[in-house]
Amino acid sequence: VVQDNNLLQTPRDHQEAVYAMLKRQGKAATFSGGIQASLVDDWVADQFRQLRIHEVWLACDSNGTIGPLRAATQRLSFLRRDQLRCYVLVGFGGETVTEAARRLAEVWDAGCMPFAQFYRDGSGKRAALTPDWQKLVREWSRPAAMRVIHRGTT
């Protein structure tokens, strides 16, 4: 399990050492840290292609990260949706339920399995969830529910 969301920001020789270590492991790798999609280039995709992968978690915390997420999922298209997951921060900076729902749908359309996470402030506290926010977060944090809602789509 690689929990470092900054792995792709480390020097290439360090990344090469991590990938070499993962190739020697008996189990498939899980990159659970929420990798910054804009850093997934062709070289990174090629490294991932050479690994046994259980899951890769990307991050999509704002509308500005949808484009890089789409590019990353194209590069990682050899992974199935259930292997390509995405943390999606919702409810930050005045974002509405409708805006968050639209972004979550875009993450799904990009080929990832979204996981909605309602914003918590620096102290770890979150605002009380209204019924609309509760429904949205519940729907978009349960893979089985998403599969039913999106049955027949890619």
N, C-alpha and C positions, 0 to 999 in steps of 0.2 A: 504494500500500500504506500503510494507516494502522496503524501498530504501537502506537499509544498506547492502553493499556488504561484510561486515565483521561479519554479524550475526553469522555465524558458527564458528567464532574465539572467540566468547564471552564465558564466563563460562556456563556450562550446566544449572545451575539454572536460569540464565537469559533467555536462549533459552526456557526453560520450561515455564517461565512466558509469553514470547511472544506467544508461541503456545497456551497456555491457553487463552490468551486474544483474539487471532484470532478465536478460537473456539466459542467465545461468540458473534462474529460480525455477522451482518445480511448479509453481502456481502462476496463473495469469495475473498480470499487473492491473491494479486499480489506481488511477490518477484521480484522487478524490478532492484535491485542493481547490478546484475551480480555476482552471487554466485560462489565462487571458487569450481570447480567441485571436486577437490581432497579431499574436506572436507565433501562431501556427503557420509556418511557411512550408514549402515543399520538402526541405531537409527534415524538419520535425515529423511531417507526415510519413516520410520514408522510414525514419527511425521507428515510429509507432507501428508501421506495417510489418516490421521485422520482429515484433514482439507478440507474445500471447497476451491479449488484452481482455480483461473482464469488463472494465468500465473506464471511460474518460469523462470527467466532469469539466465542462467549460463554464464560463460565467457571462451573463448578459444583464448588466445592472442598469442600463439606460437605453433609450431609443438609439443613441449614437453607436451602440455596440452591435446592432442588428447586422449591419453590412459586414463587419469583420467576422461575426458569427457565421453568416452564410458562406463566406469564403473558407473559413476553417472547416465547416461541415462538408464542403465540396472536396477539400483536400483529404478529409477523413472518411470519405464515402464508402470505404471498404468496411467500416464499422456499421453494425445494425443500430437502429434507433435505441434499442434497449441497452446498447453498449455506449452510446453517445448521449450523455445526459447534460443538463444545463441548469445551474443555479440561476434563478431569476429574482432579483430583488424587486419587490413591489411596495408601493405606498410611500415612496421617498419623495421629498421635495414637492408635495402637493399633488402627486400623481393621483388621478381618479381611478376608480374601479374599471371604468370603460377603457381608459388608456392602458392600464395594466393588462386587461384581458386581451387587448389588441396585440400587445407585445408578446404575451404568452403564446398566442396563436401564431405569431410570426416565428417564434422559436420552434414550435411544432412544425410549421411549414418548412423551416430550414433543415429539418431532419433530426432534431434532438428531442429527447424526452425531457420536457421542462419540469422544474421543481420550484414552485413559488415559495418565496421566503419574505414574509412581511417585515418591513424595516424596523430595526431596533436602534435607539439612539446609542451614543457612546457608553452609556452606563448599562446597556443591555436591556433597557426598558422599551417596551413598545406601547404605542397608543392602543386603547381598547378597540378591538375589532368590531366594526358594525356587522350586522347580518350579511350585507352584501360582500364585504371583505372576507368574512368567514367562509361564505359559499365559494368565492373565487379561489381562495387559498386552498380550501379543501379539494375542489375539483382539479386544481392544477398541481397537486402534490401527491396524487395517487395514480400511478401508472395504469392500473386496471380501469379506472374511471375514464382516463384520457383515451384509452384504446376504444372504449365503447362509444364515447362522444365522437371520436374521429374515425370510426369504422368506415372502411372504404376509401380513406385518403391515404396518401403515402406517408 
